[in-house]
């Protein structure tokens, strides 16, 4: 076996290990200013239906602010974005339930301690729906709200 193959194999193994080895995520240790910046960007992405950008911002938030591994961050970001994309066009609580599987997948790796993932996902979905029902339709129609900018 050549030295080049050994080096490439070792580099590939390190890259895979870096991506998949779990980290000790801390949901309480984050930079509030950076969190606010990312949250604002994610709201813009959501209302503008820019789902690729939403995944990118979610990944950045989970990876840099909470310390999840790259693979876990990708998993969390895709599931959170999928839940948001599924929920966005719904018009009833029954329709909104379609977002529940993605929300459950989103919450699963985020648990630093054991908790009821399904109950947490249902509560989150209830919050999304309650917020939607409480907002006047005119305030939800345009993605260019001044408070989002």
C-alpha positions in Angstrom: 0.0 0.0 0.0 1.4 3.4 -0.9 2.0 6.2 1.5 -0.5 8.4 -0.4 -3.3 5.8 0.1 -2.5 5.6 3.8 -2.6 9.4 4.2 -5.8 9.7 2.2 -7.4 6.9 4.2 -6.3 8.4 7.5 -7.6 11.9 6.4 -11.0 10.4 5.3 -11.2 8.5 8.7 -10.5 11.7 10.6 -13.1 13.6 8.6 -15.7 11.0 9.2 -14.9 10.8 12.9 -15.0 14.6 13.2 -18.5 14.6 11.6 -20.1 11.8 13.5 -18.5 11.6 17.0 -21.1 13.0 19.4 -20.2 16.2 21.3 -21.4 17.3 24.6 -24.0 19.8 23.5 -25.0 22.5 25.9 -28.4 24.2 25.2 -27.7 26.8 27.9 -24.3 28.1 26.6 -24.7 30.4 23.7 -23.9 34.0 22.6 -27.2 35.9 23.0 -26.3 38.5 20.3 -25.3 35.8 17.8 -28.4 33.8 18.7 -30.6 36.8 18.0 -28.9 37.4 14.7 -29.4 33.8 13.6 -33.0 33.7 14.8 -33.8 36.9 12.9 -32.2 35.4 9.8 -34.2 32.2 10.2 -37.5 34.1 10.5 -36.7 35.9 7.3 -35.9 32.6 5.6 -39.1 31.1 6.8 -41.4 33.9 5.7 -39.5 34.3 2.3 -39.7 30.5 1.8 -36.0 30.2 1.4 -35.6 26.7 2.8 -32.0 26.1 1.8 -31.0 29.3 3.6 -33.2 28.2 6.6 -31.3 24.9 6.8 -27.9 26.8 6.6 -28.9 29.2 9.4 -30.3 26.3 11.5 -27.1 24.3 11.0 -25.0 27.3 12.0 -27.1 27.9 15.1 -27.0 24.3 16.3 -23.4 23.8 15.5 -21.9 27.0 16.8 -24.2 28.0 19.6 -25.1 24.6 21.1 -22.0 22.6 20.1 -23.6 19.6 18.4 -21.4 17.5 16.0 -21.6 18.4 12.3 -23.7 15.3 11.6 -26.1 16.0 14.5 -26.3 19.6 13.4 -27.2 18.6 9.9 -29.9 16.2 11.2 -31.4 18.8 13.5 -31.3 21.5 10.8 -33.0 19.4 8.1 -35.7 18.2 10.5 -36.4 21.7 11.8 -36.6 23.1 8.3 -38.8 20.3 7.1 -41.2 20.8 10.0 -41.4 24.5 9.2 -41.8 23.9 5.5 -44.6 21.3 6.2 -46.4 23.6 8.7 -46.2 26.8 6.7 -49.0 26.1 4.1 -51.4 24.5 6.6 -54.7 26.1 7.5 -55.9 23.9 10.4 -54.6 22.1 13.4 -55.4 18.8 11.7 -53.3 19.8 8.6 -50.5 21.1 10.9 -50.2 17.6 12.4 -48.3 16.7 9.3 -45.3 18.5 10.7 -45.2 16.4 13.8 -42.9 13.6 12.6 -40.2 16.1 11.5 -40.6 18.0 14.9 -40.1 14.7 16.8 -37.0 14.0 14.7 -35.8 17.5 15.4 -36.2 17.2 19.2 -34.8 13.7 19.5 -31.0 14.5 19.4 -31.5 17.8 21.3 -32.3 16.0 24.6 -29.4 16.5 27.0 -31.5 14.5 29.5 -34.4 12.1 28.9 -37.7 13.8 28.2 -40.9 12.9 26.2 -39.9 13.9 22.7 -43.5 13.4 21.3 -44.9 15.6 24.1 -42.3 18.3 23.4 -43.0 18.2 19.7 -46.8 18.4 20.2 -46.3 21.4 22.6 -44.1 23.2 20.0 -46.7 22.5 17.2 -49.4 23.8 19.5 -47.4 27.0 20.1 -46.9 27.5 16.3 -50.6 27.0 15.7 -51.7 29.2 18.6 -49.3 32.0 17.4 -50.8 31.7 13.9 -54.3 31.8 15.2 -53.6 34.9 17.4 -52.0 36.9 14.6 -54.0 39.0 12.3 -53.9 37.7 8.7 -52.5 41.0 7.4 -49.5 40.8 9.7 -48.7 37.3 8.5 -49.1 37.9 4.7 -45.9 39.8 3.9 -42.3 38.6 4.6 -41.1 42.2 4.7 -42.4 43.0 8.2 -40.4 45.9 9.8 -39.9 43.9 13.0 -38.2 41.1 11.0 -35.6 43.4 9.5 
